[in-house]
Amino acid sequence: MKASYPDLSEKLQKSEFWLSAIAVGLTIIQLNLNWKLLGNTDTVTTRFLYWAAILYLVWKKRAILSLKSDLFSSLSGLLIIFLILFKTTSLFWFESFFIRFSPLFLFLGLGLIASGIKGLKQYKQEFMILILLLTEGVLTSVISTTVDVSLISAKFTNFLLWYLGFEVSRQGVIVSLPTGAIEIYPGCSGLNVMILLFQFSLVFLAIFPFKNVVQKISLPIISIIIAFIFNSFRIILMALLVAASNDEGFAYWHGEPGGQIFSTVSILAFGFVCNIYYEKMKTLDVASENQ
């Protein structure tokens, strides 16, 4: 039997190939800009997961996408992408907000080139994910002004230390041990990780449309609980280090490296929960099909 291979030139002539190449290229540019301007591993990882979810959704429905655009839409899309890319050549450190908004406009430009203005409705899920990415700072601001997360974290940390047998007391957001005390500021309350995992839960639900209402409601709640609990463990560790007069250890776990370790562990734990939910969804789907 003679093996046959698809002609590479035929692939290169297809619009799907070039659109995919442009999408991947824009994703790489975005991640590179995030790393250069923000230099935060968690932020880059977050942006990567968002872009991976968007590309996965588009790839999953590639067979039913209408890739028909008109001249005006294509030129408009090219202009948007050109202006965004041109701006990225002269970004300053204080313009990090541009990195937050640029993915939405880049995807808009790509959508116009691929499907035209009328075809943008095919990408509702993808635009929703990008809007979620934009709301990160807004959610942080709204929640921090309505809920005292620092006080809740202090109370929970105080309870855990008491339950573990330590002589502990609390006054406001200050948790005190006999030989040292820590004050839980908003930046240490774990709010950022809670919002991050909450957004991840919404992205996961967008990618895998669960039919079970309980799963849809419980997953975002569980994401917040996971982030809160792991951050509380971090606060307990810092309190014990302060009580032991271990300034070097406290500085490490209070700083960015220590914070990233706990946020990464939180993400992995949430990923494990998502896998359980996914397997449960498949089981329920199979059961419903057999009925």
Stockholm file with secondary structure:
# STOCKHOLM 1.0

chainA/1-291         MKASYPDLSEKLQKSEFWLSAIAVGLTIIQLNLNWKLLGNTDTVTTRFLYWAAILYLVWKKRAILSLKSDLFSSLSGLLIIFLILFKTTSLFWFESFFIRFSPLFLFLGLGLIASGIKGLKQYKQEFMILILLLTEGVLTSVISTTVDVSLISAKFTNFLLWYLGFEVSRQGVIVSLPTGAIEIYPGCSGLNVMILLFQFSLVFLAIFPFKNVVQKISLPIISIIIAFIFNSFRIILMALLVAASNDEGFAYWHGEPGGQIFSTVSILAFGFVCNIYYEKMKTLDVASENQ
#=GR chainA/1-291 SS CCCCCCCHHHHHTSHHHHHHHHHHHHHHHHHHHHHHHHCCHHHHHHHHHHHHHHHHHHHHTGGGCCCCCCHHHHHHHHHHHHHHHHHHTTCCGGGHHHHHHHHHHHHHHHHHHHHTTGGGGGGHHHHHHHHHHHTHHHHHHHHHHHCCHHHHHHHHHHHHHHHTTCCCEEETTEEEETTEEEECCGGGTTHHHHHHHHHHHHHHHHHSCCCCHHHHHHHHHHHHHHHHHHHHHHHHHHHHHHHTTCHHHHHHHHSHHHHHHHHHHHHHHHHHHHHHHHHHHHHHHHHHHHC
#=GC SS_cons         CCCCCCCHHHHHTSHHHHHHHHHHHHHHHHHHHHHHHHCCHHHHHHHHHHHHHHHHHHHHTGGGCCCCCCHHHHHHHHHHHHHHHHHHTTCCGGGHHHHHHHHHHHHHHHHHHHHTTGGGGGGHHHHHHHHHHHTHHHHHHHHHHHCCHHHHHHHHHHHHHHHTTCCCEEETTEEEETTEEEECCGGGTTHHHHHHHHHHHHHHHHHSCCCCHHHHHHHHHHHHHHHHHHHHHHHHHHHHHHHTTCHHHHHHHHSHHHHHHHHHHHHHHHHHHHHHHHHHHHHHHHHHHHC
//
